[in-house]
Amino acid sequence: MTRTRTALAALTSALILTTGLVAFAPAAYAASLIQVTSFGDNPGNMKMHIYVPSNRPANPAIVVAMHGCGGSGPGFYSGSEFASLADTYGYIVIYPTATQSAGFGNCFDTWSAAAKKRGGGSDPVSIVSMVTYAQKQYGGDLTRVFATGSSSGGMMTDEMLALYPDVFKAGAAFMGVPFNCFANAADYPPGSSQCTGGKMDRTPQAWGDAVRQAYPGFTGTRPPIQLWHGTADTLVPYSLLQEDIEQWTNVFGLSQTPTKSDTPRSGWNRRQYADTSGKVAVEAYSIQGAGHALPQSGMALVAITFFGIVA
């Protein structure tokens, strides 16, 4: 056993030296997903699960990872790579489970008046309570809190960055929509939603105003956002990626023309929008031929790299 641990330590050191990544050796026994039944104010009547890797720094980063409609926190834990990466990079993952319906089942509330108002109640307040719990219980670093999610969870990622830019330092939304896309519960997908019906087209200024009005008193630095969408997605149409880009570039005061476009992997077309200092504030991935099935393998690592968890 001692010889094995020595070899593992040597391998980890070599990884850090050759790649520059700040990593933590995987624990001898993997951590497990834990349900938290009492985590604070919970107006959204949500469930909370948390994954705390055995090997982590004293003040680990916190990633809130959110499922799609009809899913659950444990389901997203099993079906995504965020927990396995946490074993390597030493961050905490919070997996909320939405319990609201809007006619679909277990969807994050991004439509109600309460959910679109900072401190207004519903799911956003419950999620912030989960972050506070992770900080108090496990020493999570409140200067490194990040949001990510798929479909409904991607929509909530946009929502949390708009409402709580002082809490979340960056986000990665998979197959999401711009903040304030949904008018109310009746406008929620699937069906004839005005938001996801394929004809949503607002001006960048209108989209940006929605974010600014979500927290009018905010004067700090806005969290950067990474956006992912499949070009063959019909449930949440691919055209909404452009609306999302328009919203956040307007919030940051950036041009609609990307400062860089490339293909980091086959089928991954990336557009980056950077400020005058070169810092990327908005990054958008178009995944060629992909339907409503993100994130795919390797995408979670790109997301946590965007967060700065991977150096």
C-alpha positions in Angstrom: 0.0 0.0 0.0 2.8 2.4 0.9 4.5 1.7 -2.4 1.3 2.4 -4.3 0.7 5.7 -2.5 4.3 6.7 -3.3 3.8 6.0 -6.9 0.5 7.9 -7.0 2.1 10.9 -5.4 5.0 10.8 -7.9 2.5 10.6 -10.8 0.5 13.6 -9.4 3.7 15.6 -9.0 4.7 14.8 -12.6 1.2 15.9 -13.8 1.6 19.3 -12.1 5.1 19.8 -13.4 4.4 18.8 -17.0 1.0 20.5 -17.5 0.9 23.3 -15.0 -2.4 22.1 -13.6 -3.1 22.5 -9.9 -4.5 19.1 -9.0 -5.1 17.0 -5.9 -4.3 13.3 -5.8 -7.5 11.2 -5.8 -8.4 9.9 -2.4 -7.9 6.2 -1.6 -11.6 6.0 -1.0 -13.9 8.2 -3.1 -16.3 10.5 -1.4 -20.1 9.9 -1.7 -23.1 12.1 -2.5 -24.7 13.4 0.7 -28.3 14.7 1.0 -28.8 17.7 3.2 -32.3 18.0 4.6 -31.9 21.4 6.4 -29.8 24.0 4.7 -31.5 27.3 5.5 -34.2 29.4 3.8 -35.9 27.2 1.1 -38.8 29.0 -0.5 -38.4 26.8 -3.6 -39.0 23.6 -1.6 -35.9 22.2 -3.2 -33.8 19.2 -2.3 -30.0 19.5 -1.8 -27.3 17.0 -2.4 -23.6 17.8 -2.0 -20.4 16.1 -3.1 -17.3 17.0 -0.9 -14.1 15.3 -2.1 -12.0 13.6 0.5 -8.9 15.4 -0.7 -9.4 19.2 -0.9 -7.9 22.4 0.2 -8.9 24.2 3.4 -11.2 26.6 1.5 -12.4 24.8 -1.7 -14.2 26.4 -4.6 -18.0 25.7 -4.8 -19.7 24.6 -8.1 -23.5 24.5 -8.2 -24.4 22.0 -10.9 -28.1 21.9 -12.0 -30.1 19.3 -13.9 -32.6 19.6 -16.7 -36.4 19.3 -16.5 -37.5 15.9 -15.3 -34.1 15.3 -13.7 -32.7 15.4 -10.2 -29.5 16.3 -8.4 -28.4 12.7 -8.0 -29.2 12.1 -11.6 -27.0 15.0 -12.7 -24.3 13.8 -10.3 -24.3 10.4 -12.0 -24.7 11.7 -15.6 -22.1 14.5 -15.7 -18.3 14.7 -15.0 -18.3 17.5 -12.3 -18.0 15.1 -9.3 -15.1 13.0 -10.9 -13.3 16.2 -11.7 -13.9 17.4 -8.1 -11.8 14.4 -6.9 -8.9 15.7 -9.0 -9.2 19.4 -8.5 -10.6 19.6 -4.9 -13.8 21.6 -5.2 -17.2 21.1 -3.7 -20.2 20.3 -5.9 -23.8 21.2 -4.9 -26.5 19.4 -6.8 -29.9 21.0 -6.2 -33.1 19.2 -7.2 -35.9 21.3 -8.5 -39.5 20.3 -7.5 -41.6 22.8 -9.5 -43.5 21.7 -12.5 -44.9 24.4 -14.9 -46.5 21.4 -16.6 -43.3 19.5 -17.2 -41.8 18.2 -13.9 -38.8 19.1 -11.8 -37.9 22.3 -13.6 -36.0 25.2 -12.1 -38.2 28.2 -11.7 -37.0 30.9 -14.2 -40.5 32.2 -15.0 -42.2 33.5 -11.8 -42.1 37.1 -10.7 -40.5 35.9 -7.4 -37.8 34.0 -9.2 -36.9 37.0 -11.5 -36.4 39.3 -8.5 -33.3 39.4 -6.3 -34.3 38.1 -2.9 -37.8 37.6 -4.2 -38.1 34.0 -3.2 -38.5 30.7 -5.1 -35.6 28.6 -6.4 -32.9 31.3 -6.6 -33.1 32.1 -2.8 -32.9 28.3 -2.1 -29.8 27.9 -4.2 -28.1 30.8 -2.4 -28.9 29.1 0.9 -27.2 26.0 -0.3 -24.0 28.0 -1.1 -24.1 29.5 2.4 -24.4 26.1 3.9 -21.4 24.8 1.9 -19.4 27.7 3.2 -20.3 27.3 6.8 -20.2 23.5 6.9 -17.2 22.8 4.7 -15.3 26.0 4.6 -16.2 26.7 0.9 -14.5 29.8 -0.6 -17.2 32.4 -1.2 -14.8 34.2 -3.6 -14.9 31.1 -5.8 -18.5 30.2 -6.3 -19.7 29.1 -9.8 -22.9 28.0 -11.5 -23.5 25.5 -14.3 -26.3 23.4 -15.6 -28.0 21.7 -18.5 -31.3 22.8 -20.1 -33.5 24.0 -17.2 -30.3 24.1 -15.1 -28.6 26.1 -17.9 -31.4 28.5 -17.8 -31.0 28.9 -14.1 -27.3 29.5 -14.6 -28.1 32.6 -16.5 -30.7 33.5 -13.9 -28.3 33.2 -10.9 -25.6 35.3 -12.7 -28.1 38.0 -13.3 -29.7 38.1 -9.9 -26.6 37.3 -7.8 -23.5 38.6 -9.5 -22.0 39.2 -6.1 -22.3 35.5 -5.2 -21.4 33.8 -8.4 -18.0 34.5 -10.0 -18.6 32.8 -13.4 -21.1 30.5 -15.0 -21.3 27.8 -17.8 -24.8 27.4 -19.2 -25.5 24.3 -21.4 -28.6 24.7 -23.7 -29.9 27.6 -21.7 -31.8 30.8 -22.6 -31.2 34.5 -21.7 -32.4 35.8 -18.4 -36.0 36.9 -18.4 -36.8 34.9 -21.6 -39.9 33.4 -20.0 -42.9 35.6 -19.2 -44.6 33.2 -16.8 -45.3 29.6 -16.1 -47.6 29.3 -19.1 -44.7 30.4 -21.3 -42.4 27.6 -20.1 -41.4 24.8 -22.5 -42.3 22.5 -24.1 -45.2 23.5 -26.4 -46.0 26.9 -27.7 -43.6 28.8 -25.5 -42.8 32.3 -26.7 -39.3 31.9 -25.4 -38.4 28.5 -26.9 -40.8 28.6 -29.9 -38.0 29.5 -32.3 -39.0 33.1 -32.9 -37.6 34.9 -29.9 -35.7 38.0 -31.1 -35.0 40.9 -28.8 -32.4 43.6 -29.2 -29.1 43.3 -27.3 -30.1 46.5 -25.4 -33.4 45.0 -24.2 -31.7 41.8 -23.1 -29.0 43.7 -21.3 -31.6 45.9 -19.6 -33.3 42.8 -18.2 -30.0 41.8 -16.4 -29.3 45.4 -15.2 -32.8 45.7 -13.8 -32.4 42.4 -11.9 -30.0 44.0 -9.5 -30.1 47.8 -10.1 -27.7 48.7 -7.3 -24.9 46.4 -8.4 -21.6 48.2 -9.2 -19.1 45.4 -8.9 -17.5 43.2 -11.6 -20.0 41.1 -13.6 -19.2 37.3 -13.7 -18.1 36.0 -17.1 -20.3 33.4 -18.7 -19.7 30.5 -21.0 -22.5 29.4 -23.3 -23.0 26.0 -25.0 -25.6 24.9 -27.5 -26.0 22.1 -30.1 -26.8 23.3 -33.7 -29.4 20.5 -34.0 -31.2 21.3 -30.8 -34.9 21.7 -31.4 -36.3 21.6 -27.8 -34.4 24.7 -26.9 -33.7 26.1 -30.3 -30.1 26.8 -31.3 -31.1 30.3 -32.3 -31.4 31.2 -28.6 -27.6 30.9 -28.3 -27.3 34.2 -30.3 -29.9 35.9 -28.1 -27.9 34.7 -25.0 -24.7 36.1 -26.6 -26.4 39.4 -27.3 -27.6 39.7 -23.7 -24.3 39.2 -22.0 -22.1 41.1 -24.5 -24.5 44.1 -24.0 -24.2 43.7 -20.2 -20.4 43.8 -20.5 -20.5 46.7 -23.1 -18.8 44.5 -25.8 -19.2 44.4 -29.5 -21.4 41.7 -31.1 -18.3 40.8 -33.2 -16.2 38.2 -31.5 -12.6 39.1 -30.7 -11.6 35.5 -31.6 -13.2 32.5 -33.4 -11.7 29.1 -33.5 -12.3 25.3 -33.4 -10.6 23.9 -30.3 -12.0 20.5 -31.1 -13.6 18.9 -34.1 -17.2 20.1 -34.2 -16.7 22.7 -31.5 -16.9 26.2 -32.9 -16.0 28.7 -30.3 -16.5 32.5 -30.2 -14.8 34.7 -27.6 -15.7 38.2 -26.6 -13.0 40.0 -24.7 -12.7 43.4 -23.2 -9.9 45.9 -24.0 -7.5 44.2 -21.5 -8.0 40.8 -23.3 -10.1 39.2 -20.6 -12.8 37.0 -22.0 -16.2 37.9 -20.6 -18.4 35.8 -22.9 -17.5 32.5 -24.5 -19.9 30.7 -26.8 -19.6 27.1 -28.1 -21.7 25.9 -31.1 -21.5 22.1 -31.1 -22.1 20.9 -34.7 -24.9 18.4 -35.1 -25.6 18.0 -31.4 -29.2 17.9 -30.2 -30.5 18.5 -26.8 -27.9 16.4 -25.1 -25.2 18.5 -23.4 -22.8 18.4 -21.7 -20.9 15.7 -23.5 -17.6 14.2 -22.5 -14.8 16.7 -21.9 -17.1 19.7 -21.6 -17.2 19.9 -17.8 -13.4 20.2 -17.8 -13.6 23.1 -20.2 -16.2 24.7 -18.0 -14.2 24.5 -14.8 -11.1 25.7 -16.7 -13.1 28.7 -17.7 -14.0 29.2 -14.0 -10.3 29.3 -13.1 -10.4 26.1 -11.0 -8.0 24.5 -13.4 -5.0 26.8 -13.8 
